[in-house]
Structure formats: structure tokens, C-alpha cells
């Protein structure tokens, strides 16, 4: 069993702004302010996670987190909570083993 823990940073422009709509400078400035706040919060979380043995790697729109000994969603939620962080800020998905996917034991 394994677990994937992701810290979302931002989405594609079409999701951050309404895709296909007319965009004005004010909307970009609001998005810039929102992104600054979101990324500063993510940076604070990463600093806490790094100090307790979590490793990171960059994905397309988020950061993937791993920590030795954290193999389940329950363990990830517990370890993150011990740091005073909310697991609600993260996407935590238990990986499905190959045998479970195909129905073989």
C-alpha cells in the first residue's frame, strides 16, 4: 500500500480565470493577490513538512510530498495534524495496489 500526498499550488489559467471569458486587468490583479497569499501559505506548510522529514517534488500544478514510514492516508493525516497543519489543505489519496485493480490476489 502507498499514499500520494499533494499540495495544490495553482490551476491552469482556464480554471483560475473563467475560460473563454473576457478578462480585465482587475481580474489578473485579484488573481495575483490570491496566488501570493496561497503560495505564501504553501511555503509555510512546506517549511514545517521539510523539518520533519517530508520530501517534495514538483508536479505540473502542485507539489508531491512523501515521507518514509507514511504508507496510508490515515498515517499521512496523523503526521500532518501533529504539525498543526490541516490535511484539508492537501489532496491525500491511497494508492491502489496492482492486484486490487485487476482483482487478482
TIGUKE-867926 format. One line per field, with one value per residue: residue number from 1; residue in three letters; z, x, y of N, C-alpha, C, O in turn. Coordinates in steps of 0.1 Angstrom, whole numbers, plus 5000, padded with zeros to 4 digits. Each point is the difference from the previous one (the first is absolute). Layout:
k: [NUM_...]
r: [ALA_...]
n_zz: [Z_...]
n_xx: [X_...]
n_yy: [Y_...]
ca_zz: [Z_...]
ca_xx: [X_...]
ca_yy: [Y_...]
c_zz: [Z_...]
c_xx: [X_...]
c_yy: [Y_...]
o_zz: [Z_...]
o_xx: [X_...]
o_yy: [Y_...]
***
This chain:
k: [1_2_3_4_5_6_7_8_9_10_11_12_13_14_15_16_17_18_19_20_21_22_23_24_25_26_27_28_29_30_31_32_33_34_35_36_37_38_39_40_41_42_43_44_45_46_47_48_49_50_51_52_53_54_55_56_57_58_59_60_61_62_63_64_65_66_67_68_69_70_71_72_73_74_75_76_77_78_79_80_81_82_83_84_85_86_87_88_89_90_91_92_93_94_95_96_97_98_99_100_101_102_103_104_105]
r: [UNK_UNK_UNK_UNK_UNK_UNK_UNK_UNK_UNK_UNK_UNK_UNK_UNK_UNK_UNK_UNK_UNK_UNK_UNK_UNK_UNK_UNK_UNK_UNK_UNK_UNK_UNK_UNK_UNK_UNK_UNK_UNK_UNK_UNK_UNK_UNK_UNK_UNK_UNK_UNK_UNK_UNK_UNK_UNK_UNK_UNK_UNK_UNK_UNK_UNK_UNK_UNK_UNK_UNK_UNK_UNK_UNK_UNK_UNK_UNK_UNK_UNK_UNK_UNK_UNK_UNK_UNK_UNK_UNK_UNK_UNK_UNK_UNK_UNK_UNK_UNK_UNK_UNK_UNK_UNK_UNK_UNK_UNK_UNK_UNK_UNK_UNK_UNK_UNK_UNK_UNK_UNK_UNK_UNK_UNK_UNK_UNK_UNK_UNK_UNK_UNK_UNK_UNK_UNK_UNK]
n_zz: [5000_4990_5002_4993_5002_5000_4991_5005_4978_4984_4995_4990_4985_4987_5010_4994_4979_5001_5003_4988_5022_5001_4989_5022_4993_4997_4979_4983_4997_4990_4978_4989_4999_4984_4979_4997_4997_4980_4985_5003_4992_4978_4994_5004_4985_4982_5004_5000_4981_4991_5009_4986_4988_5003_4988_4990_4993_4987_5007_4989_5011_4997_5021_4989_5011_5007_5005_5004_4989_4983_5014_5019_4991_5004_4988_4980_4998_5002_4983_4985_5003_4995_4978_5006_4991_4986_5011_5015_5013_5012_4985_5010_4990_5007_5006_4979_5017_4994_5018_5013_4993_5004_5020_4993_5002]
n_xx: [5009_4984_5017_4980_5021_4979_5019_4978_5006_5001_4986_4989_5015_5004_5018_5021_5004_4986_5002_5017_5007_4982_5019_4995_5004_4980_4992_5008_4990_4980_4999_5003_4983_4984_5005_4996_4980_4990_5006_4989_4979_4997_5002_4982_4983_5002_4995_4978_4989_5004_4988_4983_5014_4989_4992_5017_4979_5015_4980_4987_4987_5014_4993_5018_4982_5021_4990_5022_4995_5006_4989_4997_4980_4994_5011_4991_4981_5003_5009_4984_4987_5012_4995_4983_5008_4995_4991_4989_5018_4995_5017_4981_5019_4981_5022_4995_4995_5021_5011_5008_5020_5019_5004_5019_4998]
n_yy: [4988_5011_5014_5006_5007_5007_5009_4999_4998_4986_5016_4983_5007_4982_4992_5002_4994_5017_4978_5009_4999_5014_5004_5000_5021_5010_4995_5013_5020_4999_4999_5019_5014_4997_5008_5022_5008_4999_5015_5019_5001_5004_5021_5013_5000_5012_5021_5006_5005_5020_5016_4997_5013_5019_4983_5011_5002_5009_5009_4986_4986_4983_4999_4991_4993_5004_4980_5004_4981_5014_4986_5012_4994_4978_4984_4995_4987_4978_4987_4994_4982_4981_4999_4987_4980_5016_4982_5014_5004_4982_4996_4993_4994_4990_4996_5003_4986_4997_4992_5017_5009_4988_5008_5009_4978]
ca_zz: [5000_5000_5000_4992_5007_4991_5005_4988_4999_4991_4989_4987_4999_4997_5012_5009_4994_4993_4986_4989_5003_4998_5012_5002_5009_5014_5003_5001_5013_5011_4999_5005_5015_5005_4998_5009_5013_4999_4999_5012_5009_4996_5004_5014_5002_4995_5009_5011_4995_4998_5013_5006_4991_4988_4988_4990_4986_4993_4990_4991_5007_5015_5006_5005_5013_5005_5013_5003_5011_4998_4989_4999_5001_5015_5005_4994_5007_5014_5001_4996_5012_5011_4998_5000_4986_4996_4989_4990_4990_4991_4993_5005_4994_5002_4987_4998_4995_4988_5001_5003_4988_4991_5007_5003_5013]
ca_xx: [4991_5007_4992_5005_4996_5002_4997_4997_5005_4991_4994_5002_4994_4985_4993_5002_4991_4990_5005_4992_4994_5008_5007_5005_5012_4996_4999_5013_5005_4994_5006_5014_4999_4996_5011_5010_4995_5000_5014_5006_4995_5006_5014_5000_4998_5012_5011_4997_5001_5014_5007_4996_5004_4992_5007_4991_5004_4991_4992_4995_4993_5001_5012_4997_5007_5002_5008_5002_4991_4986_4995_4986_4994_4998_5013_5003_4992_5005_5013_4998_4993_5010_5008_4991_4995_4987_5001_4990_5007_5007_4992_5006_4994_5007_5003_4994_5010_4998_4991_4987_4994_4996_4992_5008_5006]
ca_yy: [5012_5012_5011_5012_5013_5011_5014_5008_5014_5008_4992_5006_5013_4999_4997_5011_5011_4993_4998_5005_5013_5012_5002_5014_5002_4998_4986_4995_5005_4992_4987_5002_5001_4987_4991_5003_4995_4985_4995_5003_4990_4988_5001_4998_4986_4993_5002_4991_4986_4997_4999_4988_4988_4999_5004_5006_5001_5009_4995_5011_5011_4998_4994_4987_4998_4986_4999_4986_4995_5004_4991_5000_5013_5003_5004_5014_5009_5000_5007_5014_5006_5002_5013_5011_5004_4994_4991_5004_5008_4991_4989_4988_4988_4988_4994_4987_4991_4994_4988_5005_5005_4989_4990_4989_5000]
c_zz: [5000_5000_4992_5007_4991_5007_4987_5001_4993_4989_4986_4998_4997_5012_5010_4996_4993_4985_4990_5003_4997_5013_5001_5010_5015_5004_5002_5013_5011_5000_5005_5015_5006_4999_5010_5014_5001_5001_5013_5011_4997_5004_5015_5004_4996_5010_5012_4996_4998_5013_5007_4991_4988_4988_4990_4986_4993_4989_4992_5007_5015_5004_5006_5012_5003_5013_5003_5012_4999_4988_4998_5001_5015_5006_4995_5008_5014_5000_4996_5012_5011_4999_5001_4987_4998_4988_4989_4989_4990_4993_5005_4995_5002_4986_5000_4995_4988_5001_5003_4988_4990_5006_5003_5014_5000]
c_xx: [5009_4990_5006_4994_5004_4996_4997_5005_4991_4995_5004_4992_4985_4992_5001_4992_4990_5004_4989_4994_5010_5007_5006_5011_4996_4999_5014_5006_4994_5006_5015_5000_4996_5012_5011_4997_5001_5014_5008_4996_5006_5015_5002_4998_5012_5011_4998_5002_5015_5007_4997_5002_4992_5009_4990_5005_4988_4992_4995_4994_5001_5013_4996_5009_5001_5008_5002_4991_4986_4995_4985_4995_4999_5014_5003_4992_5005_5013_4998_4993_5009_5008_4991_4995_4987_5002_4990_5007_5007_4991_5008_4992_5008_5002_4993_5011_4995_4990_4986_4992_4995_4991_5008_5006_5015]
c_yy: [5012_5012_5012_5012_5011_5013_5008_5014_5009_4991_5007_5013_5000_4996_5011_5013_4992_4999_5005_5014_5011_5003_5015_5000_4997_4986_4994_5005_4992_4986_5001_5001_4987_4990_5003_4995_4984_4994_5003_4990_4987_4999_4997_4985_4991_5001_4990_4985_4996_4997_4986_4988_4998_5004_5005_4999_5007_4992_5012_5012_4999_4995_4986_4998_4985_5000_4985_4996_5005_4992_5001_5014_5003_5004_5014_5010_5002_5008_5015_5007_5003_5012_5012_5005_4992_4991_5004_5009_4992_4990_4987_4988_4988_4993_4986_4990_4993_4989_5004_5005_4989_4989_4988_5001_4998]
o_zz: [5005_4999_5001_5002_4996_5007_4993_5011_5004_4998_5000_5007_5005_5000_5007_5008_4996_4993_5002_4991_4998_5011_4989_5007_5007_5011_5009_5007_5010_5011_5008_5007_5010_5010_5006_5007_5009_5007_5004_5008_5009_5005_5004_5008_5007_5002_5005_5008_5003_5001_5009_5002_4993_5001_5001_4997_5004_4992_5002_4998_5008_4991_5007_5000_4998_5003_4999_5010_5007_4989_4990_5005_5004_5008_5008_5004_5005_5008_5006_5003_5007_5009_4998_4999_5005_4990_4989_4990_4990_5005_4996_5002_4998_4992_5010_4990_4997_4992_4995_4998_4995_4993_5004_5005_5011]
o_xx: [5011_4988_5012_4988_5012_4990_5009_5000_4996_5004_5007_4990_4992_4988_4991_4995_5002_5000_4988_4994_5012_4994_5004_5003_5008_5004_5002_5008_5007_5003_5004_5008_5006_5002_5007_5008_5005_5003_5008_5008_5004_5005_5009_5007_5004_5007_5009_5006_5004_5009_5007_4994_5002_5007_4988_5012_4989_5007_5004_5003_4994_5009_4990_5012_4991_5007_4990_4999_4991_5003_4995_5007_5003_5000_5006_5006_5001_5001_5007_5004_4998_5005_5004_4994_4997_5005_5001_4994_5005_4988_5012_4988_5012_4990_5000_5007_4988_4991_4990_4988_4989_4995_4994_5003_5006]
o_yy: [5000_4998_5001_5002_5002_5001_5004_5007_5010_4988_5010_5002_5008_5003_5004_5007_4989_5009_4997_5006_4998_4999_5005_4990_4995_4996_4991_4992_4998_4995_4991_4993_4996_4992_4991_4994_4995_4991_4992_4995_4992_4990_4993_4994_4991_4990_4994_4992_4988_4992_4996_4989_4990_5010_4997_4998_4999_4992_5011_5011_5007_4998_4999_5002_4993_5010_4992_5007_4995_5004_4994_5009_5012_5010_5008_5011_5012_5010_5009_5012_5010_5006_5011_5011_4990_5005_4995_5002_5005_4998_4998_4998_4999_4999_4993_5003_4998_4999_4994_4998_5002_4992_4990_5011_4999]
***
